[in-house]
């Protein structure tokens, strides 16, 4: 009986805490509805990956085929090319793109002129607001073999024009570095916020002890933002297979398909253009499962090393 009243008292305290902060939960409600409607409810349709989906029969009326579509994808002649291109592009983007915002934030944190710092922030943030279509149009304009500025400079110094956008060997580099240029400034905001939480007195004490600027960055600033770095690294690895479809599709052409064809573009061709919804769903689910496994593995490694983790 005593345990019953204790549990009842705990429930009443939790209810009072909820009602006391009801405004915060109301603010949280739109975000919860967004994820419920656009992320969790569509998972109902994942079952068509295991069915021979026919539009007229609907999801429930279509017949089950088990792992047939998964087996077809894994055994297809394009599987290893798609898988290799996806991994290469994402790892390349992670290796090059992940450290750049950290370095940029550390550099901007050392600027003493407030006016110059704001100018640098504005310049580096601006590319983030350029749409993907405009960005690809800019790449086409600057890298054109006939009229592109880059090729004109190459030709001026005696070189031959390079067909950047139709060369498979250049595709991944152009994709990654244009992405770094577009997102590095915006991605550095969270690191700037983390640097702002470091106690200035620690840096002042280090200056008094004779520490150089590089020593303060290495022994104070980087350890101060390291938990943030670990969390964002885990999230980045969790999205390793989710390469940006729109940009790659716009940059893709028949001449660079050897390097540009990835799992998401393959899903688009088979699912939207060829109306093979079950097969495309199976390939997309395969991609998501790989992402989930990578996320769990990296989170467990970080937790095992006693670093910050998602759970």
JOLINBEL-V666964 format. One record per backbone hydrogen bond with DSSP energy under -0.5 kcal/mol. CO is the residue of the C=O (numbers start at 1). NH is the residue of the N-H. If there is no record, write none. Layout:
BEGIN
CO	NH
CO	NH
END
This chain:
BEGIN
1	5
2	6
3	7
4	8
5	9
6	10
7	11
8	12
9	13
10	14
11	15
12	16
13	17
14	18
15	19
16	20
17	21
19	22
21	24
21	25
22	26
23	27
24	28
25	29
26	30
28	32
29	33
30	34
31	35
32	36
33	37
34	38
35	39
35	40
36	41
40	43
41	44
42	45
43	46
44	47
45	48
46	49
47	50
48	51
50	65
50	66
51	53
52	63
54	57
54	58
57	61
58	62
63	52
65	68
67	71
68	72
69	73
70	74
71	75
73	76
76	79
78	82
79	83
80	84
81	85
82	86
83	87
84	88
85	89
86	90
87	91
88	92
89	93
90	94
91	95
92	96
93	97
94	98
96	100
97	101
98	102
99	103
100	104
101	105
102	106
103	107
104	108
105	109
106	110
107	110
108	111
112	114
113	117
114	118
115	119
116	120
117	121
118	122
119	123
120	124
121	125
122	126
123	127
124	185
125	128
126	129
127	130
131	135
132	136
133	137
134	138
135	139
136	140
137	141
138	142
139	143
140	144
142	150
142	151
143	164
144	148
148	152
149	153
150	154
151	155
152	156
153	157
154	159
155	158
162	164
163	166
163	167
164	167
166	168
167	170
167	171
168	172
170	174
171	175
172	176
173	177
174	178
175	179
176	180
177	181
178	182
179	183
180	184
183	187
184	188
186	189
187	190
187	191
188	192
189	193
190	194
191	195
192	196
193	197
194	197
195	198
199	202
199	203
200	204
201	205
202	206
203	207
204	208
205	209
206	211
207	210
212	216
213	217
214	218
215	219
216	220
216	221
217	222
220	224
221	225
222	226
225	229
226	230
227	231
228	232
229	233
230	234
231	235
232	236
233	237
234	238
235	239
236	239
237	240
239	242
241	243
244	248
245	249
246	250
247	251
248	252
253	256
253	257
256	259
256	260
257	261
260	262
262	266
263	267
264	268
265	269
266	270
267	271
268	272
268	273
269	274
270	276
275	277
276	280
277	281
278	282
279	283
280	284
281	285
282	286
283	287
284	288
285	289
286	290
287	291
288	292
289	293
290	294
291	295
292	296
293	297
294	298
295	299
296	300
297	301
298	302
299	303
300	304
301	305
302	307
303	306
END
